[in-house]
């Protein structure tokens, strides 16, 4: 597992110089639009910081948030990505112009470790995940003209030649999803897309079906991505952010679903962004620990 974790880090290190202009970075615009709508609705002057987890080069969040501000006076930024190379690009290029406006803290590393280095406070959490349906069906009007499966086939020079597709399931009361490793489909060409799509949709009648895990490998670099059934994610989030302490709402954004998690213990003092499917690009076994770390970041 440690080897796979290092391979994932190596993959994102290799993408640092091309990330900003990549098609896969820029085909999820409505996620940020929905965040802007909600953030602008928060009144008062309580929001003081931005915590960005898995922010890549910072070109989406927090850059777009700091440029618009939405009547908030941000004082501190805590910026994280697993890849040190990505964080360097963010610090030296993307976010350098904000140094005089906010106190910038750049924190490369695993989200689980980084959360313990950030002061806890009640914050609104914006968590975006890719929708399972978008993996097999595009929607031009909603900003993603190519389905996920086609997108990955087109970008094999970056991701690796061919990739495996494995369903993952939910179990009531459990604190993580589990891979159904007995079933897996390997695809390496457009000629297999129809067959793969038919195979994938066969899982939709299974009550526990929660999405797909995609894994590809190029040299010593591994790319992992999960595409989620949104209602399963919501049930899962309620384990970590229980009713009575948090309010969870969701907004459909085309390729993605944005979950908004608001603390009920007074005015939020900041925001946490975990967008563009960050929780889908981590080791599956880390998901429960990451959500627990984000909850503890709330001081609860």
C-alpha positions in Angstrom: 0.0 0.0 0.0 2.9 2.4 0.8 4.3 1.7 -2.7 1.0 2.6 -4.4 0.8 5.7 -2.3 4.2 6.8 -3.5 3.3 5.9 -7.1 0.2 8.2 -6.8 2.4 11.0 -5.5 4.8 10.5 -8.4 2.0 10.7 -10.9 0.8 14.1 -9.6 4.4 15.4 -9.4 4.7 14.6 -13.1 1.6 16.6 -13.9 2.6 19.8 -12.1 3.8 21.6 -15.3 0.9 20.7 -17.5 -2.0 20.7 -15.0 -3.3 24.2 -15.5 -4.0 23.8 -19.2 -5.1 20.1 -19.2 -8.6 19.4 -20.5 -9.3 17.2 -17.4 -8.6 20.3 -15.2 -11.1 22.6 -16.9 -14.2 20.5 -17.8 -15.9 20.9 -14.3 -16.8 24.6 -14.3 -20.1 24.4 -12.6 -18.6 23.1 -9.3 -16.9 26.5 -8.8 -20.0 28.4 -9.9 -22.1 26.6 -7.2 -19.5 27.3 -4.6 -19.5 31.0 -5.5 -23.3 31.1 -5.2 -23.2 29.6 -1.7 -20.2 31.6 -0.5 -21.7 34.9 -1.5 -24.8 34.0 0.5 -22.9 33.9 3.8 -23.4 37.2 5.4 -21.4 39.0 8.0 -17.6 39.2 8.5 -16.9 35.9 10.2 -15.1 34.1 7.3 -11.4 34.7 7.9 -9.5 31.8 6.3 -9.4 29.4 3.4 -8.2 25.8 3.9 -7.6 24.2 0.5 -6.9 20.4 0.6 -5.7 18.7 -2.6 -5.6 22.0 -4.4 -3.1 20.9 -7.1 -1.5 24.2 -8.4 -4.2 26.4 -6.9 -5.5 27.5 -10.3 -9.2 26.8 -9.3 -9.4 27.0 -5.6 -8.2 29.1 -3.9 -7.1 31.5 -6.7 -10.7 32.1 -8.1 -12.0 32.6 -4.6 -9.3 35.1 -3.6 -9.9 37.0 -6.9 -13.6 37.4 -6.2 -13.6 37.6 -2.4 -17.5 37.7 -2.2 -17.4 40.4 0.5 -15.3 38.3 2.8 -12.0 39.5 4.3 -9.7 36.5 4.2 -6.7 36.8 6.4 -5.1 33.3 6.2 -4.7 30.7 3.6 -3.7 27.1 4.3 -2.9 25.4 0.9 -2.2 21.7 0.6 -1.6 19.1 -2.1 -0.1 15.6 -1.9 2.5 16.6 -4.6 5.3 18.9 -3.4 5.8 19.9 -7.1 2.2 21.0 -7.4 2.5 23.1 -4.2 5.7 24.7 -5.5 3.9 25.8 -8.7 1.1 27.2 -6.5 3.5 29.1 -4.2 5.9 30.4 -6.8 3.4 31.2 -9.6 -0.4 30.8 -9.2 -0.8 32.3 -5.7 2.3 34.5 -5.4 0.3 37.7 -6.1 -1.8 37.2 -3.0 1.1 37.2 -0.5 0.5 40.8 0.5 -3.2 40.2 1.0 -3.3 37.0 3.0 -0.9 35.1 5.2 -0.1 32.1 3.0 0.8 28.7 4.5 2.0 26.1 1.9 1.7 22.5 3.3 2.6 19.6 0.9 1.7 16.1 2.1 -1.0 13.7 3.0 -4.3 15.4 4.0 -4.5 13.3 7.1 -1.2 14.6 8.4 -1.7 18.2 7.2 -5.1 18.7 9.0 -3.4 18.3 12.4 -1.1 21.3 11.5 -4.0 23.7 10.9 -5.8 25.5 13.7 -9.3 24.0 14.3 -12.4 26.2 13.9 -15.9 25.9 12.6 -15.8 26.1 8.8 -18.0 25.5 5.9 -16.7 22.4 3.9 -17.1 22.3 0.2 -16.5 18.8 -1.0 -16.8 17.9 -4.7 -17.0 14.4 -6.2 -17.3 13.2 -9.8 -20.7 11.6 -10.6 -20.7 8.0 -11.7 -23.1 8.8 -14.5 -20.6 11.3 -16.0 -18.1 8.5 -16.4 -20.2 6.9 -19.1 -22.3 9.8 -20.4 -21.1 13.3 -21.5 -23.2 16.5 -21.3 -22.1 19.4 -23.5 -24.5 21.9 -21.9 -23.1 21.2 -18.4 -19.5 21.7 -19.4 -18.2 18.2 -20.0 -18.4 17.4 -23.7 -16.5 14.1 -23.3 -17.5 11.2 -20.9 -15.0 10.2 -18.3 -14.2 6.9 -20.0 -13.5 8.6 -23.3 -11.5 11.3 -21.6 -9.2 8.7 -20.0 -8.8 6.9 -23.3 -7.8 10.2 -25.0 -5.3 11.0 -22.3 -3.4 7.7 -22.1 -0.1 9.4 -22.8 -0.5 11.1 -19.4 -2.4 8.5 -17.5 -0.9 5.3 -18.8 -1.9 2.8 -21.5 -5.1 1.2 -20.5 -6.9 1.2 -17.1 -8.9 -1.1 -14.9 -12.5 -0.4 -13.9 -13.6 -2.0 -10.6 -17.0 -1.3 -8.8 -17.0 -0.4 -5.2 -19.8 -1.0 -2.8 -21.3 0.4 0.5 -22.1 -1.7 3.5 -24.7 -0.2 6.0 -23.0 1.1 9.1 -19.4 0.7 7.8 -17.1 3.6 7.7 -15.7 3.0 4.2 -16.6 1.6 0.8 -15.1 -1.7 -0.3 -13.9 -2.7 -3.7 -15.6 -5.7 -5.4 -12.2 -7.0 -6.6 -13.8 -10.2 -8.0 -15.1 -8.1 -10.8 -12.9 -5.9 -12.9 -12.8 -4.7 -16.6 -9.6 -3.6 -18.4 -9.9 -1.2 -21.3 -7.2 0.2 -23.5 -9.0 1.3 -26.7 -12.1 3.1 -27.9 -13.3 -0.1 -29.5 -14.1 -1.5 -26.0 -16.1 1.5 -24.7 -19.5 0.1 -25.6 -18.7 -3.2 -24.1 -17.3 -1.6 -20.9 -20.4 0.7 -20.7 -22.8 -2.3 -20.9 -20.7 -4.1 -18.2 -20.8 -1.0 -15.9 -24.5 -0.4 -16.2 -25.1 -4.0 -15.1 -24.2 -2.9 -11.5 -26.9 -0.2 -11.3 -29.5 -2.5 -9.9 -27.3 -3.5 -7.0 -28.5 -1.5 -3.9 -24.9 -1.3 -2.5 -23.3 -0.1 -5.8 -21.6 3.1 -5.0 -19.4 3.9 -7.9 -16.3 2.9 -9.9 -12.6 2.9 -9.1 -10.3 3.5 -12.1 -6.6 2.6 -11.9 -3.9 3.1 -14.5 -0.1 2.9 -14.4 2.7 4.5 -16.4 6.2 3.6 -15.4 6.4 4.0 -11.6 3.4 6.4 -11.6 -0.2 5.3 -10.7 -3.4 7.2 -11.4 -6.4 6.4 -9.2 -9.8 8.0 -9.6 -13.2 7.1 -8.2 -16.5 8.2 -9.7 -19.4 8.1 -7.1 -23.1 7.5 -6.9 -24.0 10.8 -5.1 -26.7 9.6 -2.8 -24.3 6.9 -1.4 -21.8 9.7 -0.7 -24.3 11.7 1.3 -25.2 8.7 3.5 -21.5 8.1 4.0 -20.8 11.8 4.9 -23.6 11.7 7.5 -21.5 9.1 9.5 -18.7 11.7 9.9 -20.8 14.9 10.0 -23.9 13.8 11.9 -27.3 15.6 11.9 -27.7 17.9 14.8 -24.1 19.1 14.5 -23.9 19.7 10.8 -26.2 20.5 7.9 -25.4 18.8 4.6 -26.8 19.9 1.3 -25.8 19.0 -2.2 -25.8 20.7 -5.6 -25.6 18.9 -9.0 -22.9 20.4 -11.1 -23.0 18.3 -14.2 -19.8 16.3 -14.1 -19.7 16.6 -10.3 -21.8 16.9 -7.2 -20.9 19.6 -4.7 -21.6 18.7 -1.0 -21.8 21.7 1.3 -21.3 20.8 5.0 -22.1 23.6 7.4 -21.5 23.5 11.2 -24.4 24.3 13.4 -22.4 25.5 16.4 -22.3 29.2 15.5 -20.9 31.4 12.7 -18.3 29.7 10.5 -14.8 31.3 10.8 -13.6 29.9 7.5 -14.1 27.6 4.6 -12.5 24.2 3.5 -12.3 23.3 -0.1 -11.8 19.7 -1.2 -12.9 20.0 -4.9 -12.5 18.5 -8.3 -12.8 14.9 -7.0 -9.8 15.1 -4.6 -11.3 12.4 -2.4 -11.6 10.2 -5.5 -7.9 10.5 -6.3 -6.6 9.2 -3.0 -6.0 5.6 -1.8 -9.5 4.1 -1.2 -8.4 3.0 2.3 -7.6 6.6 3.3 -11.1 8.0 2.7 -12.4 7.4 6.2 -9.3 8.8 7.9 -9.4 11.9 5.7 -13.1 12.6 6.5 -12.4 12.1 10.2 -9.4 14.5 9.9 -11.6 17.2 8.2 -14.2 16.8 11.0 -11.6 17.2 13.7 -10.5 20.3 11.9 -13.9 21.7 12.8 -13.0 21.3 16.5 -15.6 18.6 16.9 
